[in-house]
Amino acid sequence: MYWKKEIMLVSIGFGLVGLSFAQKNDPFQIRGDRMYKDSNFVAAEENYRKAQEMKPEAKNMYNIGNSLYSQGRTKEAISAYESAVQLEDRRMNKANAYYNLGNSYFAEKNFEKSIDAYKEGLKLNPSDIQAKQNLALAKQYLMQQQQQQQQKQQQQQQQQEQQEIKDKDQKSQQNQDNKSDEKQQQQQQQQQQQQKSPQNQEQKESADKMSKEEAQQIMNMIEDQDSKVREKLQKANKQNTKKEKDW
């Protein structure tokens, strides 16, 4: 068994390290290889999975990873390549699995893990030119990603600060409006009190006037009564005086 390196056009423009071709006595692997070469990646995946069920091996997981990657199912491909890395002991085969693992992480824009995978592969195969090129590219993309994230954080912070200033201004304006409303309400109350005051004064003056008139009436009544009493006394005195003269 050997893992052949072949260039394939994929979504990110990277070449996968090719299939681990089957031995003649493994029908599922043979059929999977044929389907893969015909770009029937779904059927290839199915056959490689059947081969893995029959006999678990690193090469089957590696080929499953290639089939998934070629379908654009990079998250699942990552899992398959990681299994291949764990199962494979031979340096070159393991290096190839790390290379394709790095490509899968790159496709997911997980550049940090992509860099780690390329580095692990280069430890096993330092002469891999493609791994070196992809490693440099992943570092460049990681730097751009970090710069974009930093810019995004700065923009969010600026927006938050602007919103806080806006909220503060709105609160200040609301307080001013409330004070203005309170002042206006006080002025209205004062005006209402001022309007009521003349009426109260008039009522008081009217009440005072009525009291004076009533008092005058009472005085007049008393004087009338006194006058009547005096008249009666005078009449009585005259009568008494007249009787005394007759004696």
C-alpha positions in Angstrom: 0.0 0.0 0.0 1.2 3.6 -0.7 -0.3 7.0 -0.6 0.2 8.7 -4.0 0.4 12.4 -4.3 -1.8 14.0 -6.9 -2.9 17.6 -7.6 -6.7 18.2 -7.4 -8.6 21.5 -8.0 -10.5 22.3 -4.9 -12.4 25.3 -3.6 -9.4 27.0 -2.0 -7.0 26.3 -4.8 -4.9 23.8 -2.8 -3.8 20.4 -4.0 -4.8 17.4 -1.9 -2.3 14.6 -1.3 -3.9 11.9 -3.3 -5.5 8.6 -2.4 -4.0 5.6 -0.7 -4.6 3.1 -3.5 -6.1 -0.2 -2.6 -4.6 -3.6 -2.8 -6.1 -6.0 -5.3 -7.9 -8.1 -2.7 -9.9 -5.2 -1.3 -13.0 -4.8 -3.5 -14.5 -1.8 -1.6 -11.3 0.1 -1.8 -10.9 -0.8 -5.5 -14.4 0.4 -6.2 -13.9 3.5 -4.1 -10.7 4.4 -6.0 -12.5 4.0 -9.3 -15.5 6.2 -8.2 -13.0 8.8 -6.9 -11.1 9.0 -10.2 -14.5 9.5 -11.9 -15.2 12.4 -9.6 -18.1 10.4 -8.1 -17.1 11.4 -4.6 -20.3 10.3 -2.8 -20.0 6.8 -4.1 -16.3 6.8 -3.4 -17.0 7.8 0.3 -19.6 5.0 0.6 -17.2 2.3 -0.6 -14.3 3.6 1.6 -16.6 3.5 4.6 -17.6 -0.1 3.8 -13.9 -0.9 3.5 -13.3 0.7 6.9 -16.1 -1.4 8.4 -14.5 -4.5 7.0 -11.0 -3.6 8.1 -10.3 -0.4 10.1 -7.1 1.2 8.7 -5.6 4.6 8.4 -5.7 4.5 4.6 -9.5 4.1 4.6 -10.0 7.1 6.9 -7.6 9.1 4.8 -9.5 8.3 1.6 -12.8 9.0 3.4 -11.3 12.4 4.3 -10.4 13.1 0.6 -13.9 12.1 -0.5 -15.5 14.4 2.0 -13.2 17.3 1.3 -13.9 17.0 -2.5 -17.6 17.2 -1.6 -17.0 20.4 0.3 -17.8 18.7 3.6 -14.6 20.0 5.2 -15.7 19.8 8.8 -16.3 16.0 8.4 -13.1 15.7 6.4 -11.2 17.2 9.4 -12.5 14.4 11.6 -11.5 11.8 9.1 -8.0 13.2 8.6 -7.4 13.4 12.4 -8.4 9.7 12.7 -5.9 8.9 9.9 -3.2 10.8 11.7 -3.8 8.8 14.9 -3.9 5.5 13.1 -0.9 6.0 10.8 2.6 5.3 12.0 4.6 5.8 8.8 6.2 9.2 8.5 5.4 10.1 4.9 1.8 8.9 5.1 1.3 10.7 8.3 2.8 13.9 6.8 0.4 13.7 3.9 -2.6 13.4 6.3 -1.4 16.4 8.2 -1.1 18.3 4.9 -4.7 17.6 3.9 -5.8 18.3 7.5 -4.1 21.7 7.2 -6.0 22.4 3.9 -9.3 21.4 5.6 -8.7 23.8 8.5 -7.8 26.5 6.0 -11.0 26.0 4.1 -12.9 26.5 7.4 -10.8 29.8 7.9 -9.4 28.3 11.1 -5.9 29.5 10.2 -4.3 28.8 13.6 -5.1 25.1 13.4 -4.2 25.1 9.7 -0.8 26.4 10.6 -0.3 23.8 13.4 -1.2 21.0 10.9 1.2 22.2 8.3 4.0 22.5 10.9 3.4 18.9 12.1 3.5 17.7 8.5 6.8 19.5 7.9 8.3 18.0 11.0 7.8 14.6 9.3 8.6 15.7 5.8 10.7 18.9 5.8 11.2 18.9 2.1 7.4 19.3 1.3 7.4 22.5 -0.8 3.6 22.7 -1.0 3.3 22.5 2.8 5.8 25.3 3.2 3.9 27.5 0.7 0.5 26.8 2.3 2.0 27.5 5.8 3.2 30.9 4.6 -0.2 31.6 3.1 -2.0 30.5 6.2 0.2 32.9 8.3 -0.7 35.7 6.0 -4.4 35.0 6.2 -4.2 34.7 10.0 -2.6 38.1 10.2 -5.3 39.6 8.0 -8.0 37.9 10.0 -6.6 39.3 13.3 -6.4 42.8 11.8 -10.0 42.6 10.7 -11.1 41.3 14.1 -9.2 44.1 15.7 -10.8 46.7 13.4 -14.2 45.2 14.1 -13.7 45.4 17.8 -12.6 49.0 17.5 -15.7 49.8 15.5 -17.9 48.1 18.0 -16.2 50.0 20.8 -16.6 53.3 19.0 -20.3 52.5 18.3 -20.8 51.7 21.9 -19.1 54.9 23.1 -21.2 56.9 20.6 -24.4 55.2 21.8 -23.4 56.0 25.4 -22.9 59.6 24.6 -26.2 59.7 22.7 -28.0 58.1 25.6 -26.4 60.6 28.0 -27.5 63.5 25.8 -31.0 62.1 25.6 -31.2 61.7 29.4 -29.9 65.3 29.9 -32.4 66.6 27.4 -35.2 64.7 29.1 -34.2 66.1 32.5 -34.3 69.6 31.0 -37.7 69.0 29.5 -39.0 67.7 32.9 -37.7 70.8 34.6 -39.3 73.0 32.0 -42.6 71.2 32.4 -42.4 71.6 36.2 -41.6 75.3 35.9 -44.5 75.8 33.5 -46.8 73.9 35.8 -45.8 76.1 38.7 -46.4 79.2 36.6 -49.9 78.0 35.7 -50.6 77.3 39.4 -49.5 80.8 40.3 -51.7 82.3 37.6 -54.7 80.3 38.8 -54.0 81.5 42.4 -53.7 85.1 41.2 -57.0 84.8 39.3 -58.7 83.4 42.4 -57.3 86.1 44.8 -59.4 89.1 43.4 -62.6 87.0 43.7 -61.7 86.1 47.3 -61.1 89.8 48.0 -64.4 90.8 46.5 -66.2 88.1 48.4 -64.5 89.3 51.6 -65.4 92.9 50.9 -69.0 91.9 50.1 -69.2 89.9 53.3 -67.8 92.9 55.3 -70.3 95.2 53.6 -73.1 92.9 54.5 -72.0 92.7 58.1 -71.9 96.5 58.4 -75.4 96.8 56.9 -76.7 94.2 59.3 -75.1 96.0 62.3 -76.6 99.3 61.2 -80.0 97.6 60.9 -79.6 96.2 64.4 -78.6 99.6 65.8 -81.5 101.2 64.1 -83.9 98.7 65.6 -82.4 99.3 69.1 -82.8 103.0 68.7 -86.4 102.6 67.6 -87.1 100.5 70.6 -85.3 103.0 72.9 -87.3 105.8 71.4 -90.6 103.9 71.9 -89.6 103.2 75.5 -88.8 106.9 76.1 -92.1 107.9 74.7 -94.0 105.6 76.9 -92.1 106.8 80.0 -92.8 110.4 79.0 -96.5 109.7 78.7 -96.5 108.0 82.0 -94.8 110.9 83.7 -97.2 113.4 82.3 -100.2 111.4 83.6 -98.7 111.2 87.1 -97.9 114.9 87.2 -101.4 115.8 86.2 -103.0 113.7 88.9 -100.8 115.3 91.6 -102.0 118.8 90.6 -105.6 117.7 90.9 -104.9 116.9 94.6 
